[in-house]
């Protein structure tokens, strides 16, 4: 099952999954979007991989760690989360 976590609730998610390993936030936005708005990595590791290249860069993710996917509206992040699961 894939849980949807609102940005305002990320702290609760981090606390909930930390016992499973150091959490990762996977930002799947495009480089042009990242230039407009970036996420600060506080209390988690941040990995930036655009959705279109997740499959070829999958080796950059540790499958043993909890992952939250992030995009602008939530559609791409849910697609990537489904792919990862």
C-alpha positions as CSV (number, residue, x, y, z in Angstrom):
1,X,0.0,0.0,0.0
2,X,1.2,3.5,-0.8
3,X,0.4,6.2,1.7
4,X,-0.1,9.8,0.6
5,X,1.6,12.3,2.9
6,X,0.9,16.0,2.7
7,X,3.9,18.3,3.0
8,X,2.7,19.6,6.3
9,X,2.7,16.0,7.7
10,X,6.1,15.0,6.6
11,X,7.5,15.4,10.1
12,X,5.0,12.8,11.4
13,X,5.9,10.4,8.6
14,X,9.6,10.8,9.3
15,X,9.0,10.0,13.0
16,X,6.9,7.0,12.1
17,X,9.4,5.4,9.7
18,X,12.7,6.3,11.2
19,X,12.9,3.0,13.0
20,X,13.0,1.3,9.6
21,X,16.1,3.2,8.5
22,X,17.1,6.8,7.7
23,X,14.3,8.2,5.6
24,X,14.8,9.4,2.0
25,X,12.7,12.0,0.2
26,X,12.9,11.4,-3.5
27,X,12.2,14.6,-5.5
28,X,11.0,13.6,-8.9
29,X,10.6,17.1,-10.3
30,X,12.4,18.4,-13.4
31,X,15.6,20.5,-13.1
32,X,13.7,23.6,-14.2
33,X,11.2,23.1,-11.3
34,X,14.1,22.6,-8.9
35,X,15.6,26.0,-9.9
36,X,12.3,27.6,-8.9
37,X,11.9,25.9,-5.5
38,X,14.1,23.5,-3.6
39,X,13.5,21.4,-0.6
40,X,15.8,21.7,2.4
41,X,17.0,18.4,3.7
42,X,16.5,18.6,7.5
43,X,16.1,15.2,9.2
44,X,16.2,13.1,6.1
45,X,18.3,12.5,3.0
46,X,17.2,14.2,-0.2
47,X,17.7,12.5,-3.6
48,X,16.7,14.4,-6.8
49,X,15.9,12.2,-9.7
50,X,13.5,13.4,-12.4
51,X,10.6,11.0,-13.0
52,X,11.7,10.3,-16.6
53,X,15.0,8.8,-15.5
54,X,14.1,7.0,-12.3
55,X,14.3,3.6,-13.9
56,X,17.9,4.1,-15.2
57,X,19.0,5.7,-11.9
58,X,17.3,3.2,-9.6
59,X,20.7,2.1,-8.4
60,X,21.0,5.4,-6.5
61,X,18.3,4.4,-4.1
62,X,18.7,2.1,-1.2
63,X,15.7,-0.2,-1.3
64,X,16.0,-0.9,2.4
65,X,15.3,2.7,3.5
66,X,11.8,4.3,3.7
67,X,11.2,6.6,0.7
68,X,8.7,9.5,0.3
69,X,8.3,10.7,-3.3
70,X,7.8,14.4,-4.0
71,X,6.7,16.4,-7.0
72,X,4.7,19.6,-7.6
73,X,1.1,18.4,-7.6
74,X,1.4,14.8,-6.4
75,X,0.7,12.9,-9.7
76,X,4.3,12.1,-10.7
77,X,5.2,11.2,-7.1
78,X,2.4,8.7,-6.9
79,X,3.4,7.2,-10.2
80,X,7.0,6.8,-9.1
81,X,5.9,5.5,-5.7
82,X,3.8,2.8,-7.5
83,X,6.7,2.0,-9.7
84,X,9.1,1.6,-6.7
85,X,6.6,-0.5,-4.8
